[in-house]
């Protein structure tokens, strides 16, 4: 399954939830799609990889366990609360996206 197909499936499962919007043509960070809650991005597909906004400690934990890396928006400095899921990770996209959605929702 391609990353685009996986992302489309994720959008189908999560976009209808209260306060969640889907922008199929992303504008931020060079993304090709964004999921937002309360007007703030919590998940996006960037260069065929799932990128999620999570608490810094959670990002550090996932990176430490080899599940992915911190996201760099092309400015040469990783963003502490943004995580790029490795294509080889066994982590499921939906639970991570739900975790990111909850985190962003609680921030607002």
Biopython code that builds the backbone (N, CA, C, O; Angstrom):
import numpy as np
from Bio.PDB.StructureBuilder import StructureBuilder

atoms = [
    (1, "UNK", "N", (0.839, -1.174, 0.000)),
    (1, "UNK", "CA", (0.000, 0.000, 0.000)),
    (1, "UNK", "C", (0.893, 1.250, 0.000)),
    (1, "UNK", "O", (1.833, 1.341, 0.790)),
    (2, "UNK", "N", (0.604, 2.197, -0.873)),
    (2, "UNK", "CA", (1.420, 3.409, -0.962)),
    (2, "UNK", "C", (1.142, 4.327, 0.231)),
    (2, "UNK", "O", (0.089, 4.219, 0.859)),
    (3, "UNK", "N", (2.069, 5.222, 0.546)),
    (3, "UNK", "CA", (1.819, 6.186, 1.620)),
    (3, "UNK", "C", (0.567, 7.037, 1.354)),
    (3, "UNK", "O", (-0.176, 7.354, 2.283)),
    (4, "UNK", "N", (0.338, 7.399, 0.102)),
    (4, "UNK", "CA", (-0.847, 8.189, -0.235)),
    (4, "UNK", "C", (-2.126, 7.423, 0.058)),
    (4, "UNK", "O", (-3.099, 7.995, 0.551)),
    (5, "UNK", "N", (-2.128, 6.134, -0.243)),
    (5, "UNK", "CA", (-3.289, 5.287, 0.026)),
    (5, "UNK", "C", (-3.503, 5.127, 1.525)),
    (5, "UNK", "O", (-4.632, 5.198, 2.011)),
    (6, "UNK", "N", (-2.421, 4.911, 2.247)),
    (6, "UNK", "CA", (-2.520, 4.793, 3.715)),
    (6, "UNK", "C", (-3.036, 6.079, 4.319)),
    (6, "UNK", "O", (-3.869, 6.050, 5.225)),
    (7, "UNK", "N", (-2.548, 7.212, 3.827)),
    (7, "UNK", "CA", (-2.988, 8.503, 4.354)),
    (7, "UNK", "C", (-4.464, 8.734, 4.029)),
    (7, "UNK", "O", (-5.212, 9.225, 4.874)),
    (8, "UNK", "N", (-4.884, 8.389, 2.824)),
    (8, "UNK", "CA", (-6.292, 8.535, 2.442)),
    (8, "UNK", "C", (-7.181, 7.686, 3.346)),
    (8, "UNK", "O", (-8.270, 8.116, 3.726)),
    (9, "UNK", "N", (-6.729, 6.497, 3.689)),
    (9, "UNK", "CA", (-7.476, 5.630, 4.598)),
    (9, "UNK", "C", (-7.542, 6.255, 5.995)),
    (9, "UNK", "O", (-8.588, 6.218, 6.643)),
    (10, "UNK", "N", (-6.439, 6.822, 6.453)),
    (10, "UNK", "CA", (-6.423, 7.514, 7.742)),
    (10, "UNK", "C", (-7.413, 8.675, 7.735)),
    (10, "UNK", "O", (-8.182, 8.843, 8.681)),
    (11, "UNK", "N", (-7.394, 9.467, 6.682)),
    (11, "UNK", "CA", (-8.313, 10.604, 6.561)),
    (11, "UNK", "C", (-9.753, 10.106, 6.598)),
    (11, "UNK", "O", (-10.592, 10.693, 7.281)),
    (12, "UNK", "N", (-10.045, 9.043, 5.877)),
    (12, "UNK", "CA", (-11.400, 8.504, 5.842)),
    (12, "UNK", "C", (-11.882, 8.110, 7.240)),
    (12, "UNK", "O", (-13.055, 8.291, 7.568)),
    (13, "UNK", "N", (-10.982, 7.577, 8.056)),
    (13, "UNK", "CA", (-11.350, 7.109, 9.386)),
    (13, "UNK", "C", (-11.450, 8.222, 10.425)),
    (13, "UNK", "O", (-12.176, 8.079, 11.409)),
    (14, "UNK", "N", (-10.738, 9.321, 10.225)),
    (14, "UNK", "CA", (-10.644, 10.323, 11.291)),
    (14, "UNK", "C", (-11.276, 11.677, 10.940)),
    (14, "UNK", "O", (-11.608, 12.445, 11.843)),
    (15, "UNK", "N", (-11.447, 11.980, 9.668)),
    (15, "UNK", "CA", (-11.879, 13.318, 9.258)),
    (15, "UNK", "C", (-13.292, 13.682, 9.690)),
    (15, "UNK", "O", (-13.590, 14.869, 9.818)),
    (16, "UNK", "N", (-14.167, 12.726, 9.918)),
    (16, "UNK", "CA", (-15.536, 13.045, 10.290)),
    (16, "UNK", "C", (-15.745, 13.336, 11.770)),
    (16, "UNK", "O", (-16.873, 13.584, 12.194)),
    (17, "UNK", "N", (-14.703, 13.309, 12.541)),
    (17, "UNK", "CA", (-14.833, 13.536, 13.984)),
    (17, "UNK", "C", (-15.051, 15.021, 14.278)),
    (17, "UNK", "O", (-14.645, 15.877, 13.492)),
    (18, "UNK", "N", (-15.688, 15.325, 15.400)),
    (18, "UNK", "CA", (-15.986, 16.724, 15.730)),
    (18, "UNK", "C", (-14.737, 17.608, 15.730)),
    (18, "UNK", "O", (-13.736, 17.288, 16.371)),
    (19, "UNK", "N", (-14.813, 18.709, 15.010)),
    (19, "UNK", "CA", (-13.731, 19.692, 14.965)),
    (19, "UNK", "C", (-12.596, 19.361, 14.021)),
    (19, "UNK", "O", (-11.682, 20.169, 13.856)),
    (20, "UNK", "N", (-12.629, 18.181, 13.388)),
    (20, "UNK", "CA", (-11.542, 17.756, 12.502)),
    (20, "UNK", "C", (-11.853, 18.165, 11.072)),
    (20, "UNK", "O", (-12.943, 17.912, 10.561)),
    (21, "UNK", "N", (-10.886, 18.794, 10.441)),
    (21, "UNK", "CA", (-11.009, 19.157, 9.034)),
    (21, "UNK", "C", (-9.855, 18.541, 8.265)),
    (21, "UNK", "O", (-8.787, 18.275, 8.816)),
    (22, "UNK", "N", (-10.095, 18.321, 6.973)),
    (22, "UNK", "CA", (-9.100, 17.712, 6.098)),
    (22, "UNK", "C", (-8.806, 18.673, 4.956)),
    (22, "UNK", "O", (-9.717, 19.115, 4.256)),
    (23, "UNK", "N", (-7.558, 18.984, 4.777)),
    (23, "UNK", "CA", (-7.126, 19.787, 3.635)),
    (23, "UNK", "C", (-6.328, 18.865, 2.739)),
    (23, "UNK", "O", (-5.201, 18.497, 3.068)),
    (24, "UNK", "N", (-6.901, 18.491, 1.613)),
    (24, "UNK", "CA", (-6.222, 17.532, 0.743)),
    (24, "UNK", "C", (-4.991, 18.132, 0.084)),
    (24, "UNK", "O", (-4.056, 17.407, -0.255)),
    (25, "UNK", "N", (-4.981, 19.415, -0.097)),
    (25, "UNK", "CA", (-3.792, 20.082, -0.625)),
    (25, "UNK", "C", (-3.199, 20.930, 0.488)),
    (25, "UNK", "O", (-3.652, 22.047, 0.737)),
    (26, "UNK", "N", (-2.189, 20.397, 1.152)),
    (26, "UNK", "CA", (-1.588, 21.101, 2.276)),
    (26, "UNK", "C", (-0.825, 22.329, 1.844)),
    (26, "UNK", "O", (-0.371, 22.439, 0.705)),
    (27, "UNK", "N", (-0.698, 23.231, 2.762)),
    (27, "UNK", "CA", (0.046, 24.457, 2.484)),
    (27, "UNK", "C", (1.281, 24.594, 3.359)),
    (27, "UNK", "O", (2.238, 25.266, 2.974)),
    (28, "UNK", "N", (1.275, 23.977, 4.512)),
    (28, "UNK", "CA", (2.391, 24.127, 5.427)),
    (28, "UNK", "C", (3.396, 23.007, 5.317)),
    (28, "UNK", "O", (3.024, 21.863, 5.055)),
    (29, "UNK", "N", (4.640, 23.309, 5.510)),
    (29, "UNK", "CA", (5.727, 22.340, 5.601)),
    (29, "UNK", "C", (5.906, 21.490, 4.342)),
    (29, "UNK", "O", (6.537, 20.435, 4.410)),
    (30, "UNK", "N", (5.381, 21.908, 3.220)),
    (30, "UNK", "CA", (5.510, 21.140, 1.982)),
    (30, "UNK", "C", (4.665, 19.883, 1.968)),
    (30, "UNK", "O", (4.986, 18.918, 1.274)),
    (31, "UNK", "N", (3.590, 19.892, 2.730)),
    (31, "UNK", "CA", (2.761, 18.693, 2.838)),
    (31, "UNK", "C", (1.827, 18.538, 1.650)),
    (31, "UNK", "O", (1.499, 19.500, 0.955)),
    (32, "UNK", "N", (1.409, 17.291, 1.438)),
    (32, "UNK", "CA", (0.453, 17.023, 0.372)),
    (32, "UNK", "C", (-0.939, 16.782, 0.942)),
    (32, "UNK", "O", (-1.856, 16.431, 0.200)),
    (33, "UNK", "N", (-1.107, 16.961, 2.218)),
    (33, "UNK", "CA", (-2.398, 16.831, 2.877)),
    (33, "UNK", "C", (-2.243, 17.081, 4.358)),
    (33, "UNK", "O", (-1.211, 16.753, 4.944)),
    (34, "UNK", "N", (-3.270, 17.665, 4.970)),
    (34, "UNK", "CA", (-3.208, 17.979, 6.395)),
    (34, "UNK", "C", (-4.520, 17.638, 7.066)),
    (34, "UNK", "O", (-5.593, 17.813, 6.488)),
    (35, "UNK", "N", (-4.427, 17.153, 8.288)),
    (35, "UNK", "CA", (-5.578, 16.993, 9.152)),
    (35, "UNK", "C", (-5.444, 18.027, 10.263)),
    (35, "UNK", "O", (-4.383, 18.182, 10.868)),
    (36, "UNK", "N", (-6.547, 18.731, 10.517)),
    (36, "UNK", "CA", (-6.537, 19.768, 11.543)),
    (36, "UNK", "C", (-7.654, 19.521, 12.543)),
    (36, "UNK", "O", (-8.682, 18.927, 12.219)),
    (37, "UNK", "N", (-7.431, 19.986, 13.757)),
    (37, "UNK", "CA", (-8.471, 20.022, 14.771)),
    (37, "UNK", "C", (-8.409, 21.408, 15.401)),
    (37, "UNK", "O", (-7.343, 21.879, 15.795)),
    (38, "UNK", "N", (-9.563, 22.046, 15.489)),
    (38, "UNK", "CA", (-9.592, 23.408, 16.017)),
    (38, "UNK", "C", (-8.752, 24.364, 15.192)),
    (38, "UNK", "O", (-8.239, 25.354, 15.714)),
    (39, "UNK", "N", (-8.605, 24.071, 13.891)),
    (39, "UNK", "CA", (-7.825, 24.936, 13.006)),
    (39, "UNK", "C", (-6.325, 24.737, 13.076)),
    (39, "UNK", "O", (-5.578, 25.475, 12.433)),
    (40, "UNK", "N", (-5.861, 23.749, 13.848)),
    (40, "UNK", "CA", (-4.421, 23.504, 13.993)),
    (40, "UNK", "C", (-4.056, 22.117, 13.472)),
    (40, "UNK", "O", (-4.766, 21.144, 13.726)),
    (41, "UNK", "N", (-2.955, 22.033, 12.750)),
    (41, "UNK", "CA", (-2.510, 20.771, 12.153)),
    (41, "UNK", "C", (-2.095, 19.780, 13.238)),
    (41, "UNK", "O", (-1.382, 20.130, 14.178)),
    (42, "UNK", "N", (-2.560, 18.528, 13.087)),
    (42, "UNK", "CA", (-2.082, 17.471, 13.982)),
    (42, "UNK", "C", (-1.461, 16.309, 13.209)),
    (42, "UNK", "O", (-0.708, 15.524, 13.785)),
    (43, "UNK", "N", (-1.762, 16.186, 11.919)),
    (43, "UNK", "CA", (-1.178, 15.123, 11.098)),
    (43, "UNK", "C", (-1.100, 15.597, 9.657)),
    (43, "UNK", "O", (-1.964, 16.337, 9.188)),
    (44, "UNK", "N", (-0.060, 15.166, 8.963)),
    (44, "UNK", "CA", (0.089, 15.533, 7.552)),
    (44, "UNK", "C", (0.983, 14.519, 6.867)),
    (44, "UNK", "O", (1.749, 13.792, 7.500)),
    (45, "UNK", "N", (0.857, 14.497, 5.554)),
    (45, "UNK", "CA", (1.711, 13.640, 4.733)),
    (45, "UNK", "C", (2.727, 14.549, 4.056)),
    (45, "UNK", "O", (2.368, 15.422, 3.264)),
    (46, "UNK", "N", (4.000, 14.334, 4.376)),
    (46, "UNK", "CA", (5.083, 15.152, 3.827)),
    (46, "UNK", "C", (6.106, 14.221, 3.197)),
    (46, "UNK", "O", (6.649, 13.336, 3.858)),
    (47, "UNK", "N", (6.364, 14.430, 1.914)),
    (47, "UNK", "CA", (7.326, 13.595, 1.197)),
    (47, "UNK", "C", (7.045, 12.100, 1.432)),
    (47, "UNK", "O", (7.956, 11.314, 1.695)),
    (48, "UNK", "N", (5.769, 11.737, 1.332)),
    (48, "UNK", "CA", (5.310, 10.356, 1.490)),
    (48, "UNK", "C", (5.535, 9.774, 2.883)),
    (48, "UNK", "O", (5.611, 8.555, 3.041)),
    (49, "UNK", "N", (5.641, 10.638, 3.891)),
    (49, "UNK", "CA", (5.803, 10.159, 5.262)),
    (49, "UNK", "C", (4.767, 10.825, 6.165)),
    (49, "UNK", "O", (4.428, 11.995, 5.987)),
    (50, "UNK", "N", (4.267, 10.050, 7.144)),
    (50, "UNK", "CA", (3.312, 10.573, 8.105)),
    (50, "UNK", "C", (4.047, 11.412, 9.142)),
    (50, "UNK", "O", (5.003, 10.954, 9.768)),
    (51, "UNK", "N", (3.583, 12.649, 9.311)),
    (51, "UNK", "CA", (4.165, 13.580, 10.278)),
    (51, "UNK", "C", (3.066, 13.941, 11.277)),
    (51, "UNK", "O", (1.943, 14.264, 10.889)),
    (52, "UNK", "N", (3.403, 13.883, 12.567)),
    (52, "UNK", "CA", (2.421, 14.088, 13.627)),
    (52, "UNK", "C", (2.923, 15.077, 14.666)),
    (52, "UNK", "O", (4.118, 15.128, 14.957)),
    (53, "UNK", "N", (2.015, 15.857, 15.221)),
    (53, "UNK", "CA", (2.360, 16.764, 16.329)),
    (53, "UNK", "C", (2.044, 16.041, 17.633)),
    (53, "UNK", "O", (0.894, 15.697, 17.905)),
    (54, "UNK", "N", (3.073, 15.819, 18.424)),
    (54, "UNK", "CA", (2.958, 15.083, 19.684)),
    (54, "UNK", "C", (3.756, 15.809, 20.770)),
    (54, "UNK", "O", (4.611, 16.638, 20.457)),
    (55, "UNK", "N", (3.486, 15.509, 22.032)),
    (55, "UNK", "CA", (4.293, 16.112, 23.094)),
    (55, "UNK", "C", (5.771, 15.776, 22.917)),
    (55, "UNK", "O", (6.124, 14.684, 22.470)),
    (56, "UNK", "N", (6.610, 16.711, 23.268)),
    (56, "UNK", "CA", (8.056, 16.547, 23.106)),
    (56, "UNK", "C", (8.559, 15.236, 23.704)),
    (56, "UNK", "O", (9.371, 14.543, 23.090)),
    (57, "UNK", "N", (8.077, 14.893, 24.904)),
    (57, "UNK", "CA", (8.527, 13.664, 25.569)),
    (57, "UNK", "C", (8.134, 12.437, 24.757)),
    (57, "UNK", "O", (8.894, 11.473, 24.677)),
    (58, "UNK", "N", (6.960, 12.472, 24.159)),
    (58, "UNK", "CA", (6.496, 11.336, 23.341)),
    (58, "UNK", "C", (7.335, 11.207, 22.072)),
    (58, "UNK", "O", (7.682, 10.101, 21.660)),
    (59, "UNK", "N", (7.657, 12.339, 21.461)),
    (59, "UNK", "CA", (8.519, 12.331, 20.274)),
    (59, "UNK", "C", (9.869, 11.729, 20.642)),
    (59, "UNK", "O", (10.384, 10.867, 19.930)),
    (60, "UNK", "N", (10.441, 12.184, 21.758)),
    (60, "UNK", "CA", (11.741, 11.672, 22.200)),
    (60, "UNK", "C", (11.691, 10.159, 22.423)),
    (60, "UNK", "O", (12.620, 9.442, 22.053)),
    (61, "UNK", "N", (10.602, 9.679, 23.028)),
    (61, "UNK", "CA", (10.440, 8.244, 23.289)),
    (61, "UNK", "C", (10.369, 7.450, 21.982)),
    (61, "UNK", "O", (11.033, 6.423, 21.841)),
    (62, "UNK", "N", (9.569, 7.921, 21.036)),
    (62, "UNK", "CA", (9.441, 7.231, 19.756)),
    (62, "UNK", "C", (10.766, 7.211, 18.994)),
    (62, "UNK", "O", (11.128, 6.198, 18.396)),
    (63, "UNK", "N", (11.483, 8.325, 19.017)),
    (63, "UNK", "CA", (12.793, 8.392, 18.347)),
    (63, "UNK", "C", (13.770, 7.431, 19.022)),
    (63, "UNK", "O", (14.505, 6.710, 18.348)),
    (64, "UNK", "N", (13.774, 7.426, 20.349)),
    (64, "UNK", "CA", (14.675, 6.555, 21.108)),
    (64, "UNK", "C", (14.451, 5.079, 20.760)),
    (64, "UNK", "O", (15.397, 4.291, 20.724)),
    (65, "UNK", "N", (13.191, 4.715, 20.503)),
    (65, "UNK", "CA", (12.872, 3.323, 20.184)),
    (65, "UNK", "C", (12.946, 3.023, 18.683)),
    (65, "UNK", "O", (12.523, 1.956, 18.238)),
    (66, "UNK", "N", (13.486, 3.966, 17.907)),
    (66, "UNK", "CA", (13.723, 3.722, 16.489)),
    (66, "UNK", "C", (12.483, 3.743, 15.614)),
    (66, "UNK", "O", (12.489, 3.188, 14.516)),
    (67, "UNK", "N", (11.409, 4.385, 16.094)),
    (67, "UNK", "CA", (10.159, 4.427, 15.337)),
    (67, "UNK", "C", (10.131, 5.541, 14.294)),
    (67, "UNK", "O", (9.253, 5.556, 13.431)),
    (68, "UNK", "N", (11.078, 6.470, 14.362)),
    (68, "UNK", "CA", (11.120, 7.577, 13.406)),
    (68, "UNK", "C", (12.084, 8.651, 13.876)),
    (68, "UNK", "O", (12.993, 8.393, 14.665)),
    (69, "UNK", "N", (11.868, 9.862, 13.374)),
    (69, "UNK", "CA", (12.761, 10.981, 13.672)),
    (69, "UNK", "C", (11.952, 12.238, 13.972)),
    (69, "UNK", "O", (10.748, 12.295, 13.724)),
    (70, "UNK", "N", (12.640, 13.242, 14.512)),
    (70, "UNK", "CA", (12.020, 14.556, 14.651)),
    (70, "UNK", "C", (11.874, 15.145, 13.259)),
    (70, "UNK", "O", (12.709, 14.907, 12.386)),
    (71, "UNK", "N", (10.821, 15.908, 13.054)),
    (71, "UNK", "CA", (10.549, 16.522, 11.761)),
    (71, "UNK", "C", (11.388, 17.775, 11.586)),
    (71, "UNK", "O", (11.513, 18.582, 12.507)),
    (72, "UNK", "N", (11.959, 17.935, 10.407)),
    (72, "UNK", "CA", (12.689, 19.140, 10.021)),
    (72, "UNK", "C", (11.971, 19.720, 8.811)),
    (72, "UNK", "O", (11.883, 19.076, 7.766)),
    (73, "UNK", "N", (11.465, 20.922, 8.957)),
    (73, "UNK", "CA", (10.701, 21.570, 7.887)),
    (73, "UNK", "C", (11.598, 22.167, 6.811)),
    (73, "UNK", "O", (11.159, 23.027, 6.048)),
    (74, "UNK", "N", (12.846, 21.722, 6.740)),
    (74, "UNK", "CA", (13.762, 22.200, 5.719)),
    (74, "UNK", "C", (14.584, 23.400, 6.152)),
    (74, "UNK", "O", (15.244, 24.039, 5.333)),
    (75, "UNK", "N", (14.542, 23.702, 7.431)),
    (75, "UNK", "CA", (15.288, 24.847, 7.938)),
    (75, "UNK", "C", (16.555, 24.414, 8.668)),
    (75, "UNK", "O", (17.282, 25.250, 9.205)),
    (76, "UNK", "N", (16.824, 23.100, 8.687)),
    (76, "UNK", "CA", (18.044, 22.600, 9.300)),
    (76, "UNK", "C", (17.949, 22.402, 10.799)),
    (76, "UNK", "O", (18.938, 22.047, 11.441)),
    (77, "UNK", "N", (16.758, 22.629, 11.374)),
    (77, "UNK", "CA", (16.599, 22.466, 12.818)),
    (77, "UNK", "C", (15.355, 21.618, 13.085)),
    (77, "UNK", "O", (14.244, 22.012, 12.729)),
    (78, "UNK", "N", (15.541, 20.454, 13.711)),
    (78, "UNK", "CA", (14.380, 19.603, 14.013)),
    (78, "UNK", "C", (13.378, 20.313, 14.923)),
    (78, "UNK", "O", (13.753, 21.080, 15.810)),
    (79, "UNK", "N", (12.115, 20.043, 14.684)),
    (79, "UNK", "CA", (11.045, 20.626, 15.485)),
    (79, "UNK", "C", (10.705, 19.634, 16.593)),
    (79, "UNK", "O", (10.360, 18.487, 16.312)),
    (80, "UNK", "N", (10.798, 20.059, 17.828)),
    (80, "UNK", "CA", (10.717, 19.160, 18.977)),
    (80, "UNK", "C", (9.374, 18.465, 19.145)),
    (80, "UNK", "O", (9.329, 17.350, 19.665)),
    (81, "UNK", "N", (8.298, 19.077, 18.730)),
    (81, "UNK", "CA", (6.976, 18.472, 18.912)),
    (81, "UNK", "C", (6.413, 17.882, 17.620)),
    (81, "UNK", "O", (5.211, 17.632, 17.528)),
    (82, "UNK", "N", (7.259, 17.661, 16.637)),
    (82, "UNK", "CA", (6.804, 17.074, 15.373)),
    (82, "UNK", "C", (7.601, 15.820, 15.110)),
    (82, "UNK", "O", (8.828, 15.817, 15.205)),
    (83, "UNK", "N", (6.890, 14.745, 14.775)),
    (83, "UNK", "CA", (7.485, 13.424, 14.612)),
    (83, "UNK", "C", (7.199, 12.867, 13.225)),
    (83, "UNK", "O", (6.075, 12.951, 12.731)),
    (84, "UNK", "N", (8.225, 12.299, 12.604)),
    (84, "UNK", "CA", (8.090, 11.633, 11.304)),
    (84, "UNK", "C", (8.157, 10.133, 11.553)),
    (84, "UNK", "O", (9.177, 9.619, 12.012)),
    (85, "UNK", "N", (7.080, 9.440, 11.255)),
    (85, "UNK", "CA", (7.035, 7.995, 11.448)),
    (85, "UNK", "C", (7.855, 7.303, 10.362)),
    (85, "UNK", "O", (7.677, 7.566, 9.172)),
    (86, "UNK", "N", (8.736, 6.434, 10.777)),
    (86, "UNK", "CA", (9.566, 5.689, 9.833)),
    (86, "UNK", "C", (8.699, 4.744, 9.002)),
    (86, "UNK", "O", (7.771, 4.133, 9.531)),
    (87, "UNK", "N", (8.992, 4.618, 7.706)),
    (87, "UNK", "CA", (8.249, 3.663, 6.875)),
    (87, "UNK", "C", (8.399, 2.221, 7.352)),
    (87, "UNK", "O", (7.561, 1.380, 7.028)),
    (88, "UNK", "N", (9.449, 1.921, 8.117)),
    (88, "UNK", "CA", (9.679, 0.566, 8.609)),
    (88, "UNK", "C", (9.081, 0.332, 10.002)),
    (88, "UNK", "O", (9.156, -0.779, 10.526)),
    (89, "UNK", "N", (8.490, 1.365, 10.600)),
    (89, "UNK", "CA", (7.900, 1.230, 11.925)),
    (89, "UNK", "C", (6.681, 0.313, 11.883)),
    (89, "UNK", "O", (5.939, 0.285, 10.902)),
    (90, "UNK", "N", (6.492, -0.426, 12.958)),
    (90, "UNK", "CA", (5.303, -1.282, 13.070)),
    (90, "UNK", "C", (4.142, -0.536, 13.728)),
    (90, "UNK", "O", (3.055, -1.092, 13.878)),
    (91, "UNK", "N", (4.365, 0.703, 14.115)),
    (91, "UNK", "CA", (3.301, 1.510, 14.733)),
    (91, "UNK", "C", (2.181, 1.737, 13.732)),
    (91, "UNK", "O", (2.432, 2.005, 12.557)),
    (92, "UNK", "N", (0.938, 1.629, 14.206)),
    (92, "UNK", "CA", (-0.225, 1.859, 13.351)),
    (92, "UNK", "C", (-0.514, 3.353, 13.265)),
    (92, "UNK", "O", (-0.367, 4.084, 14.244)),
    (93, "UNK", "N", (-0.925, 3.792, 12.085)),
    (93, "UNK", "CA", (-1.145, 5.214, 11.827)),
    (93, "UNK", "C", (-2.317, 5.778, 12.611)),
    (93, "UNK", "O", (-2.206, 6.868, 13.172)),
    (94, "UNK", "N", (-3.431, 5.070, 12.665)),
    (94, "UNK", "CA", (-4.638, 5.610, 13.295)),
    (94, "UNK", "C", (-4.441, 5.918, 14.782)),
    (94, "UNK", "O", (-4.773, 7.025, 15.205)),
    (95, "UNK", "N", (-3.919, 4.996, 15.592)),
    (95, "UNK", "CA", (-3.730, 5.339, 17.010)),
    (95, "UNK", "C", (-2.779, 6.521, 17.220)),
    (95, "UNK", "O", (-3.006, 7.348, 18.103)),
    (96, "UNK", "N", (-1.729, 6.603, 16.423)),
    (96, "UNK", "CA", (-0.811, 7.738, 16.552)),
    (96, "UNK", "C", (-1.497, 9.045, 16.150)),
    (96, "UNK", "O", (-1.296, 10.076, 16.792)),
    (97, "UNK", "N", (-2.298, 9.002, 15.097)),
    (97, "UNK", "CA", (-3.024, 10.206, 14.672)),
    (97, "UNK", "C", (-4.041, 10.621, 15.726)),
    (97, "UNK", "O", (-4.230, 11.814, 15.962)),
    (98, "UNK", "N", (-4.696, 9.658, 16.361)),
    (98, "UNK", "CA", (-5.638, 9.977, 17.434)),
    (98, "UNK", "C", (-4.912, 10.609, 18.613)),
    (98, "UNK", "O", (-5.416, 11.550, 19.226)),
    (99, "UNK", "N", (-3.741, 10.098, 18.928)),
    (99, "UNK", "CA", (-2.918, 10.655, 19.999)),
    (99, "UNK", "C", (-2.535, 12.103, 19.667)),
    (99, "UNK", "O", (-2.604, 12.983, 20.525)),
    (100, "UNK", "N", (-2.136, 12.337, 18.428)),
    (100, "UNK", "CA", (-1.773, 13.693, 17.996)),
    (100, "UNK", "C", (-2.987, 14.617, 18.037)),
    (100, "UNK", "O", (-2.878, 15.762, 18.474)),
    (101, "UNK", "N", (-4.135, 14.132, 17.587)),
    (101, "UNK", "CA", (-5.359, 14.933, 17.600)),
    (101, "UNK", "C", (-5.710, 15.343, 19.029)),
    (101, "UNK", "O", (-6.051, 16.500, 19.274)),
    (102, "UNK", "N", (-5.631, 14.415, 19.962)),
    (102, "UNK", "CA", (-5.929, 14.708, 21.369)),
    (102, "UNK", "C", (-4.950, 15.733, 21.916)),
    (102, "UNK", "O", (-5.354, 16.664, 22.613)),
    (103, "UNK", "N", (-3.682, 15.574, 21.613)),
    (103, "UNK", "CA", (-2.663, 16.519, 22.086)),
    (103, "UNK", "C", (-2.936, 17.927, 21.581)),
    (103, "UNK", "O", (-2.905, 18.883, 22.356)),
    (104, "UNK", "N", (-3.203, 18.060, 20.290)),
    (104, "UNK", "CA", (-3.449, 19.390, 19.707)),
    (104, "UNK", "C", (-4.744, 19.977, 20.252)),
    (104, "UNK", "O", (-4.814, 21.172, 20.538)),
    (105, "UNK", "N", (-5.757, 19.150, 20.396)),
    (105, "UNK", "CA", (-7.049, 19.620, 20.918)),
    (105, "UNK", "C", (-6.892, 20.171, 22.333)),
    (105, "UNK", "O", (-7.498, 21.185, 22.680)),
    (106, "UNK", "N", (-6.072, 19.497, 23.152)),
    (106, "UNK", "CA", (-5.846, 19.931, 24.524)),
    (106, "UNK", "C", (-5.019, 21.195, 24.610)),
    (106, "UNK", "O", (-5.112, 21.931, 25.593)),
    (107, "UNK", "N", (-4.206, 21.460, 23.592)),
    (107, "UNK", "CA", (-3.374, 22.679, 23.561)),
    (107, "UNK", "C", (-4.205, 23.934, 23.314)),
    (107, "UNK", "O", (-3.822, 25.027, 23.733)),
    (108, "UNK", "N", (-5.338, 23.780, 22.635)),
    (108, "UNK", "CA", (-6.127, 24.959, 22.271)),
    (108, "UNK", "C", (-7.033, 25.406, 23.383)),
    (108, "UNK", "O", (-7.762, 26.386, 23.229)),
]
sb = StructureBuilder()
sb.init_structure("model")
sb.init_model(0)
sb.init_chain("A")
sb.init_seg("    ")
for serial, (resi, resn, name, xyz) in enumerate(atoms, 1):
    if name == "N":
        sb.init_residue(resn, " ", resi, " ")
    sb.init_atom(name, np.array(xyz, "f"), 0.0, 1.0, " ", f" {name:<3s}", serial, name[0])
structure = sb.get_structure()
